[in-house]
């Protein structure tokens, strides 16, 4: 029996907004081969057998018997999770992203394994796309990449999965939850050290300053729109190295500059913006060890002054905040979020929070080009969500030398994500030139 972790429980408990806590990736496959939707669906059905979590559903036990746990779905059917859609019109990127956003923002049934796949045909150039959607309780970003590695072509095992295991009895659950409580007591001394590290990661040593007010921090609704920016990864990496910064630091300076410019055109002037960045407790994992092990690091980014100075300042700030125990802030944030969710106040609080202006998720994806059903994967586009009163968020993924940044916005709060994406591209070009 495998319980969900405390981090997974946060993702489950806080899934109370108008948009579900789903994440997705769009794989665009070369249309210059004979590979079509049927071949991709067949390859996906075969590779699903190599990821046990995708054949399991989540069960919530009675009160007092511990956290929810994963159990093999005896009625699992790949076909119930995979659908095929024809892209309308000219099959351009806008139409592709609209279908992908719809797939990501539709709730997943808790009665079945928490994922879906949509195969999109009739794209420009004869391309085919696969949209893979997971509920965030299954995996964080690192875990999602591990799943992706099992679903594309490779040398991993395939074949018939083992027969479903029976669900545990109540006595098994009681024994397991008791053992878990005992282990928790034994880990108490190390937990104190994690709390100290968590304060550093959250920046509490610098005081509890609020994020600047702006009109893009407003309660969000059920609609989302995505625009993308693609730039050369080496150019961004080199720009960061010239100023002692990382790719993530460069992204923080570029996206806040783009946001500040767009807000300025609305008559709103800000001198800084606060962006929340997830900090993973691990640098890699496998499809057999998924779940969420992530903390958060709010970064205060100046939007005035020269670009080199801003980049150096952000790099210094993030270096200081990266503790030995990465992701330690989860020990502080997780219990607080779970308590708010338990008393029904989480959505009320996040719709009114003043701690961050936006989110940035940045993942280091495969360095070499992947194949799916024997055809090259041309692009991989990440899609995450926005929550609470954060009207726009950013998701970045490097793949085969290209850095893709998705701008995910509620169009009722941020009316023109395409223009914001164009501003972001311009800021990244400016940064790579300094």
C-alpha positions in Angstrom: 0.0 0.0 0.0 1.3 3.5 -0.9 -0.1 6.5 0.9 0.1 10.0 -0.7 2.7 12.2 0.9 2.0 15.4 2.9 2.9 17.3 -0.2 0.4 15.4 -2.3 -2.2 16.0 0.3 -1.7 19.7 -0.1 -2.3 19.4 -3.8 -5.5 17.4 -3.1 -6.8 19.6 -0.3 -6.3 22.9 -2.1 -8.1 21.8 -5.3 -11.0 24.1 -4.6 -10.7 26.8 -7.3 -12.7 27.3 -10.5 -9.9 25.5 -12.4 -8.7 22.0 -11.3 -5.2 21.4 -10.1 -4.2 19.8 -13.4 -0.9 20.1 -15.3 -0.2 19.2 -18.9 2.3 18.9 -21.6 1.8 19.1 -25.4 4.0 17.0 -27.5 4.0 18.0 -31.2 5.1 15.2 -33.5 6.6 15.5 -36.9 4.1 15.1 -39.7 6.8 14.2 -42.3 6.5 10.5 -41.4 3.8 7.9 -41.8 3.0 8.1 -38.1 -0.6 9.2 -37.3 -3.1 9.2 -34.5 -3.6 5.5 -34.4 0.1 4.7 -34.1 0.5 7.3 -31.3 -2.5 5.9 -29.4 -1.2 2.3 -29.7 2.3 3.4 -28.5 0.7 5.2 -25.5 -1.5 2.3 -24.6 1.6 0.0 -24.5 3.8 2.5 -22.5 1.1 3.1 -19.9 1.8 -0.4 -18.6 5.2 0.8 -17.5 3.9 3.5 -15.1 1.9 1.8 -12.4 0.5 5.1 -11.0 -1.4 5.7 -14.3 -3.3 2.5 -13.6 -4.2 3.4 -10.0 -7.0 5.4 -8.5 -7.0 7.4 -5.3 -9.0 6.2 -2.3 -9.8 8.3 0.8 -10.2 6.1 3.9 -12.6 6.7 6.8 -11.5 9.3 9.4 -8.7 8.1 11.6 -7.2 5.6 9.2 -4.6 7.9 7.7 -4.0 9.7 4.5 -5.5 8.7 1.1 -3.8 5.8 -0.7 -3.3 4.5 -4.2 -5.0 1.2 -5.2 -4.9 -0.6 -8.6 -8.0 0.0 -10.6 -9.5 -3.4 -11.4 -11.5 -2.0 -14.3 -8.7 0.1 -15.8 -9.2 0.7 -19.5 -6.8 2.9 -21.5 -9.5 3.8 -24.0 -11.5 5.5 -21.3 -8.7 8.0 -20.8 -7.7 8.7 -24.4 -9.6 10.7 -27.0 -9.0 12.0 -30.5 -9.8 15.6 -31.7 -9.5 17.2 -35.1 -7.9 20.6 -35.0 -10.3 23.2 -36.6 -9.4 25.7 -39.3 -5.8 25.9 -40.5 -4.5 23.8 -37.6 -2.3 26.6 -36.3 -0.7 27.0 -32.9 -3.7 29.1 -31.6 -6.1 26.3 -32.3 -3.8 23.7 -30.9 -3.4 25.6 -27.7 -7.1 26.1 -27.3 -7.7 22.4 -27.4 -4.8 21.8 -25.0 -6.1 24.3 -22.5 -9.6 22.8 -22.6 -8.0 19.4 -21.9 -6.0 20.7 -18.9 -8.8 22.8 -17.4 -11.5 20.0 -17.4 -11.8 18.2 -14.1 -10.6 14.6 -13.9 -12.9 11.9 -12.3 -11.8 10.8 -8.9 -13.4 7.4 -9.6 -10.7 6.6 -12.1 -6.9 7.1 -12.5 -6.3 10.8 -12.5 -5.1 11.5 -16.1 -6.3 11.9 -19.6 -4.6 12.1 -23.1 -5.9 13.9 -26.1 -4.5 13.1 -29.6 -4.9 16.1 -32.0 -4.9 15.6 -35.7 -5.2 17.9 -38.8 -2.5 20.3 -37.6 -0.6 22.4 -40.1 2.1 20.5 -41.9 0.4 17.1 -41.2 1.7 17.2 -37.6 0.0 15.3 -34.8 0.0 16.4 -31.1 -0.4 14.5 -27.9 -1.7 16.4 -24.9 -1.0 14.6 -21.6 -2.9 15.8 -18.6 -2.3 14.8 -14.9 -3.8 15.9 -11.7 -1.0 17.5 -9.6 -1.5 14.9 -6.8 0.2 12.3 -9.1 3.5 14.1 -9.5 5.4 17.4 -9.3 7.4 18.7 -12.3 10.3 16.4 -11.8 7.9 13.4 -11.5 6.1 14.5 -14.6 9.3 14.5 -16.6 10.0 11.0 -15.3 6.6 9.9 -16.5 7.2 11.5 -19.9 10.4 9.5 -20.2 8.5 6.3 -19.9 5.8 7.2 -22.4 8.1 8.2 -25.3 10.2 5.8 -27.3 13.1 4.2 -25.3 14.6 1.1 -24.0 12.3 0.7 -21.0 10.3 -2.6 -20.5 6.9 -3.0 -22.0 4.4 -5.8 -21.7 1.4 -7.0 -19.7 1.0 -5.4 -16.3 0.7 -7.5 -13.1 -2.8 -8.4 -12.0 -4.5 -5.7 -9.8 -3.7 -6.1 -6.1 -6.6 -6.2 -3.7 -7.5 -3.1 -1.7 -6.2 -3.1 1.9 -8.6 -3.9 4.8 -9.4 -1.4 7.6 -7.0 -3.2 10.0 -4.2 -2.9 7.5 -4.9 0.9 7.2 -5.0 1.3 11.0 -1.7 -0.5 11.4 -0.1 1.5 8.7 -1.3 4.9 10.0 -0.1 4.0 13.5 3.4 3.2 12.1 3.4 6.4 10.2 2.6 8.4 13.4 5.4 6.7 15.2 7.8 7.5 12.4 6.7 11.1 12.5 7.6 11.4 16.2 11.0 10.0 15.5 11.6 12.6 12.8 10.6 15.5 15.0 14.2 16.7 15.7 15.1 16.9 12.0 11.7 18.6 11.4 12.8 21.5 13.5 15.9 22.0 11.3 13.7 21.9 8.2 11.5 24.7 9.7 14.5 26.9 10.1 15.6 26.2 6.5 12.0 26.8 5.4 12.1 30.3 6.8 15.2 31.1 4.8 13.7 29.7 1.6 10.5 31.7 2.1 12.6 34.9 2.8 11.2 35.5 6.3 14.5 36.8 7.5 13.9 39.8 5.2 10.6 40.6 6.9 7.0 39.9 5.9 6.6 42.6 3.2 3.6 42.4 0.9 3.7 42.2 -2.8 2.9 45.4 -4.7 -0.8 45.9 -5.6 -1.7 45.5 -9.3 -4.9 44.9 -11.2 -3.7 41.4 -12.3 -4.0 40.2 -8.7 -7.8 39.6 -8.8 -9.9 36.5 -8.2 -9.7 34.3 -11.3 -12.5 32.5 -13.1 -12.8 29.2 -15.0 -11.3 30.4 -18.3 -7.6 30.2 -19.3 -5.7 31.2 -22.4 -2.1 30.3 -23.3 0.5 32.0 -25.4 4.1 30.7 -25.9 7.6 32.1 -26.4 10.5 30.0 -27.8 14.1 31.1 -27.5 17.5 29.6 -27.8 18.5 27.9 -24.5 22.2 28.5 -24.9 21.7 32.2 -25.4 19.7 32.5 -22.2 22.2 30.4 -20.3 25.1 32.4 -21.5 23.4 35.7 -20.6 22.9 34.4 -17.1 26.5 33.2 -16.7 27.9 36.6 -17.7 26.2 38.0 -14.6 26.5 35.0 -12.2 22.9 34.1 -12.7 20.9 31.0 -13.7 18.4 30.5 -16.4 15.7 30.9 -13.8 17.1 34.2 -12.7 17.1 35.4 -16.3 13.4 34.3 -16.7 12.5 36.2 -13.5 13.9 39.5 -14.7 12.5 39.1 -18.2 8.9 38.2 -17.2 8.7 40.8 -14.5 9.9 43.4 -16.9 7.3 42.3 -19.4 4.6 42.4 -16.7 5.7 45.9 -15.6 5.6 47.2 -19.1 2.1 45.8 -19.7 0.9 47.2 -16.4 2.4 50.6 -17.2 0.3 50.8 -20.4 -2.7 50.4 -18.1 -1.5 53.3 -16.0 -0.1 51.2 -13.2 3.4 51.9 -12.1 5.3 49.4 -10.0 9.0 49.3 -8.8 9.1 45.6 -8.1 7.1 42.4 -8.4 7.1 39.2 -6.4 7.1 35.9 -8.2 6.7 32.5 -6.5 9.1 29.8 -7.7 8.8 26.1 -6.7 11.9 24.6 -5.2 12.1 20.8 -5.7 13.6 18.7 -2.9 15.1 16.5 -5.6 16.9 16.9 -9.0 15.6 13.7 -10.6 13.4 10.7 -9.9 11.8 7.7 -11.6 8.3 6.8 -12.6 8.3 4.5 -9.6 8.9 7.4 -7.1 6.4 10.1 -8.0 4.4 12.5 -5.8 5.2 16.0 -4.7 8.3 17.1 -2.9 8.3 20.8 -3.5 8.7 24.0 -1.5 8.2 27.6 -2.6 10.5 30.6 -2.8 8.9 34.0 -3.4 11.4 36.2 -5.2 11.2 40.0 -5.1 12.4 41.3 -8.5 13.1 45.0 -9.2 11.7 46.3 -12.5 13.6 49.6 -12.5 17.3 50.2 -13.2 19.7 48.6 -15.7 19.2 45.0 -16.7 22.6 43.9 -15.6 22.1 45.3 -12.1 18.6 43.7 -11.8 19.9 40.4 -12.9 22.8 40.5 -10.5 20.5 41.5 -7.6 18.1 38.6 -8.3 21.0 36.1 -8.6 22.4 37.2 -5.2 18.9 36.9 -3.6 18.2 33.4 -5.0 21.7 32.1 -4.0 21.2 33.2 -0.4 17.7 31.6 -0.3 18.7 28.2 -1.6 19.2 26.2 1.5 20.9 22.8 1.9 17.6 21.2 2.5 15.9 22.2 -0.8 12.1 22.4 -0.6 12.3 22.9 3.2 9.5 25.6 3.0 7.0 22.9 2.4 7.2 22.1 6.1 5.8 25.6 6.8 3.5 26.2 3.9 1.9 22.7 3.7 0.4 22.5 7.1 -0.9 26.1 6.8 -2.6 25.4 3.5 -4.1 22.1 4.7 -5.5 23.8 7.8 -7.1 26.5 5.7 -8.6 23.9 3.3 -9.9 21.9 6.3 -11.9 24.8 7.7 -13.1 25.9 4.2 -11.1 29.1 4.1 -8.4 28.3 1.5 -10.1 29.7 -1.5 -11.2 32.9 0.4 -7.6 33.5 1.5 -5.9 32.8 -1.9 -8.4 35.0 -3.6 -7.2 37.9 -1.3 -3.6 37.1 -0.8 -0.9 39.9 -1.0 2.2 37.7 -0.9 2.9 37.2 -4.6 2.1 38.7 -8.0 2.8 35.7 -10.2 4.2 32.1 -10.4 7.1 30.7 -12.5 7.7 27.0 -12.9 10.9 26.2 -14.7 12.0 22.6 -15.6 15.1 21.2 -17.3 13.7 18.9 -19.9 15.4 16.4 -22.2 18.6 17.7 -23.9 18.2 15.4 -26.9 15.2 15.2 -29.2 12.7 12.5 -28.3 10.6 10.2 -30.5 7.1 8.9 -30.1 5.9 5.9 -32.2 9.1 6.3 -34.2 8.4 10.0 -35.2 10.5 13.0 -33.9 8.9 15.1 -31.2 9.4 18.6 -32.5 8.2 20.6 -29.5 7.1 20.1 -25.9 4.9 22.8 -24.4 4.2 23.0 -20.7 0.8 24.1 -19.3 0.3 24.7 -15.7 -2.5 26.6 -13.8 -3.1 29.8 -12.1 -4.7 29.9 -8.7 -6.4 32.3 -6.4 -6.0 35.9 -7.4 -2.9 35.4 -9.6 -4.1 36.4 -13.1 -1.1 35.2 -15.0 1.6 32.5 -14.4 4.5 31.3 -16.4 5.8 27.8 -17.2 9.2 27.2 -18.8 10.6 23.9 -20.1 13.9 23.4 -22.0 13.9 20.8 -24.7 16.5 19.9 -27.3 18.2 23.3 -27.1 15.0 25.4 -27.0 13.5 27.1 -24.0 9.7 27.2 -24.3 7.9 29.6 -22.0 4.1 29.4 -21.7 2.1 32.4 -20.5 -1.0 31.1 -18.8 -3.6 33.7 -18.1 -7.2 34.3 -17.1 -8.3 36.5 -20.1 -10.9 38.2 -17.9 -8.0 39.5 -15.7 -5.2 39.7 -18.2 -7.0 40.5 -21.4 -4.2 40.0 -24.0 -1.7 37.2 -23.2 -0.4 37.3 -26.7 0.9 40.8 -26.3 2.4 39.9 -22.9 4.1 37.0 -24.6 5.5 39.3 -27.3 6.8 41.6 -24.5 8.4 38.7 -22.8 10.2 37.7 -26.0 11.5 41.2 -26.4 12.8 41.3 -22.8 14.5 37.9 -23.3 16.2 39.3 -26.4 17.3 42.4 -24.6 18.8 40.3 -21.7 20.7 37.9 -24.1 22.3 41.0 -25.7 23.7 42.6 -22.5 
